Amino acid sequence: MPHKPVPQEVTVDPKTTALLVLDLNSRCENPEEPCYKLIDPVAKFLDRARKANMFIVYTAADRYKGTRRRECRMRSNNEMTNR
């Protein structure tokens, strides 16, 4: 396993910083998926970013577009922050 960097506290200016949320989708609600552990920390971080009026960008893969797996999309902001 590669060396993991040590987390460090940083300060950012919300007027010049954007938060990117990349490809979190409903698959992450499944406790068997590794991304499941991200839901609560990301929701808390999003709450802090919103309170600071930070610009937030969400992305989602379109590989399920036009398929039965279309339901694999990110939860709404309300659902994430109400966990």
N, C-alpha and C positions, 0 to 999 in steps of 0.2 A: 504494500500500500504506500502511495506517495506521502511525503511529509505534509502534514496539514499546517497551514499558517495559524499562528496564535491570534485569536480575535482581539482586536484593539478598539477602544472607544474612539469615535471620530465625531467631529462637529461639521455639519454641512449647512450651507445657506439655502433655505427652501426657495428663495427667489431665483436661484441659479442652478438648482439641482432637480433632477427628475428621478423618480423611483420607477424602475422597470420591473413588472411582474410578468415573467416569461412562462407561458404554457402551463400554468396551473389550471387543472380542469377537474371535473367531477370524479375522474378516476382516482384522484387523491383522497377521496372520501373512504376508500376501501382500506381498512387497517392492514391488509396484506401488502399494499403497495409501499415502497420506500418513501414516496413523496407525502404519505399520510402524516408523517411527523412534522411536516412543514406548515400545515394548515393553521394551527393555533399561533405559532410565532409570526407567521406572515400576517395573519389577521390583526394581531396586536401592533405590528410594525405599520401596517396600513392605517390603523387608527391614529397613530402618532403622526404619520405623514399628512393625513387629512387635517388634523388639528393645526398643523404648521402651514397649511395651505400649499403643500408641495404638489407639483405637477406629477400625476401618476399615469403611467402608460401600461396597458394590459395587452398581451399578445396571446393568440391561441392558434394552434396548428389547424390547418384546414383539411387534414388528411381524411377526416370523417365526413366532409361535406358531401351531401347526396347519398349517405349510407344510413343503415339502421343505427349506427353508433353515433349518430348526430348528437345524441344526448350528452356526449362527452364534451362538455363545455364548462367554463369556469362558473362557479356559483356567483350569484349576485352579491354586491357589496353588503347588503343587509344580512344575508345569510352568513357570510364570513365573519362579520363583526359581532353577530349574535351567538357565536359558539361559546 
